[in-house]
Structures are given as structure tokens and as C-alpha cells.
């Protein structure tokens, strides 16, 4: 498969190509899709059963994505999964905040030790 064939939309019934990472948009609509990464092609495909529902390019091509438009009877994201995803996102944010605070405290302690004179602390 050639590079110019990979950037074409798979067919009718697909959204236009959009810039940026598409994993969140595709996950929001096609919540049951399985993600397959293809590192040598710099693409990620999303599959709902045996149906291709999303295509994401990244790496040297730049980030862009497209997804299949959902049918009219497409089931929405169940509330249980929605709450679980929100909880995971909140935990990830908390981990980032805790790590940032720890780095800041370590920086303050390191700078305080360097500024102190040897006479302040007898041996």
C-alpha cells in the first residue's frame, strides 16, 4: 500500500479529515471500538467488530483523523462506562498535580540547601 492511498478517506459515510489527535473524538462516538496501532505506517485504526470505524494518522504525516458516521440507531455510551472514564481522567489529573507539587518541593529544598552557609549547621 502506498502512502497516498493511506491518506484517502475509506469511502462515503465518513467525516472530513480533521487536524489533531482524534482518539478522544472517536472514543466518544465509537466507545466500543478496539484500537490497533500500526507503528510502521504511523496510523491507528479503530474497529467495531470487523468494521473499520476510525482512522488516525500521526508521526511524520502530522496528526489528522477521520471516522465513520454512526448510524441512527447507534447506542450511546452507557452511564457506567462514562463514570468510569471520568474517574480515570480525574485520577490521571491528580497524579500529575501530585508529581508537580513533589517536583516543586524538591526544587525549593534543593535551592534552600545551596543558599545556606556552612556555619549555620555545625558538624
C-alpha positions in Angstrom: 0.0 0.0 0.0 1.4 3.4 -1.0 1.4 6.5 1.2 -1.0 8.4 -0.9 -3.5 5.5 -0.7 -3.4 5.6 3.1 -4.4 9.3 3.4 -7.5 8.9 1.4 -10.8 8.6 3.2 -12.1 5.0 3.1 -15.4 5.9 1.4 -18.7 7.6 1.7 -20.3 8.0 5.1 -17.1 9.2 6.7 -16.4 12.6 8.4 -14.0 15.0 6.8 -10.3 14.8 7.8 -9.6 16.9 11.0 -6.3 18.0 12.4 -5.1 17.0 15.8 -5.4 13.8 17.8 -8.7 12.1 17.2 -8.6 9.4 19.8 -11.0 11.3 22.2 -13.5 12.2 19.5 -13.5 8.6 18.1 -13.8 7.1 21.6 -16.7 9.4 22.4 -18.8 8.2 19.4 -17.4 4.7 18.8 -17.0 3.8 22.5 -16.9 0.1 21.9 -14.2 0.2 19.2 -10.9 -1.6 19.6 -7.8 0.4 18.8 -5.0 -1.1 16.7 -1.7 0.7 16.3 0.4 0.3 13.1 3.8 1.9 14.0 5.5 1.3 10.7 2.6 3.0 8.9 2.2 5.7 11.6 -1.5 5.0 11.8 -4.1 3.8 14.3 -7.2 2.1 13.2 -10.4 1.7 15.2 -12.5 -1.5 14.7 -16.1 -2.2 15.9 -16.2 -6.0 15.3 -15.0 -6.4 11.8 -15.9 -2.9 10.6 -13.4 -0.1 10.3 -14.9 2.9 12.1 -11.9 5.2 12.6 -8.6 6.1 11.1 -5.9 8.3 12.7 -2.6 9.4 11.2 0.3 10.6 13.4 4.1 10.9 13.3 5.8 12.3 10.1 2.4 12.8 8.4 1.1 15.1 11.1 -1.9 14.4 13.3 -5.2 14.0 11.5 -8.1 11.7 11.8 -11.5 10.7 10.3 -14.2 8.4 11.5 -17.3 6.6 10.1 -20.5 8.5 10.8 -22.6 6.5 13.3 -26.0 5.0 12.2 -29.2 6.5 13.5 -29.7 3.5 15.9 -26.2 3.7 17.3 -26.2 3.1 21.1 -24.9 5.9 23.3 -22.1 5.5 25.8 -23.5 3.7 28.9 -23.5 5.7 32.1 -21.4 3.1 33.9 -18.6 3.5 31.3 -18.9 7.2 31.3 -18.5 7.5 35.1 -15.5 5.1 34.9 -13.8 7.1 32.2 -14.4 10.4 34.2 -12.9 8.7 37.3 -9.8 7.6 35.4 -9.3 11.0 33.9 -9.6 12.6 37.4 -7.1 10.1 38.8 -4.7 10.9 36.0 -5.0 14.7 36.7 -4.4 14.1 40.4 -1.3 12.1 39.7 0.0 14.9 37.5 -0.7 17.5 40.2 0.9 15.4 42.9 4.0 14.9 40.8 4.2 18.6 40.0 4.0 19.5 43.7 6.6 17.0 44.6 9.0 18.4 42.0 8.3 22.0 43.2 9.0 21.0 46.9 12.2 19.2 45.8 13.3 22.3 43.9 12.6 24.5 46.9 14.5 22.2 49.3 17.5 21.9 46.8 17.7 25.7 46.4 17.4 26.2 50.2 20.3 23.9 50.8 22.5 25.6 48.3 21.9 29.0 49.7 22.7 28.1 53.3 26.2 28.7 54.6 28.3 26.0 56.2 28.4 28.0 59.5 24.7 27.6 60.0 24.9 23.8 60.5 27.6 22.7 62.9 29.0 19.2 62.3 
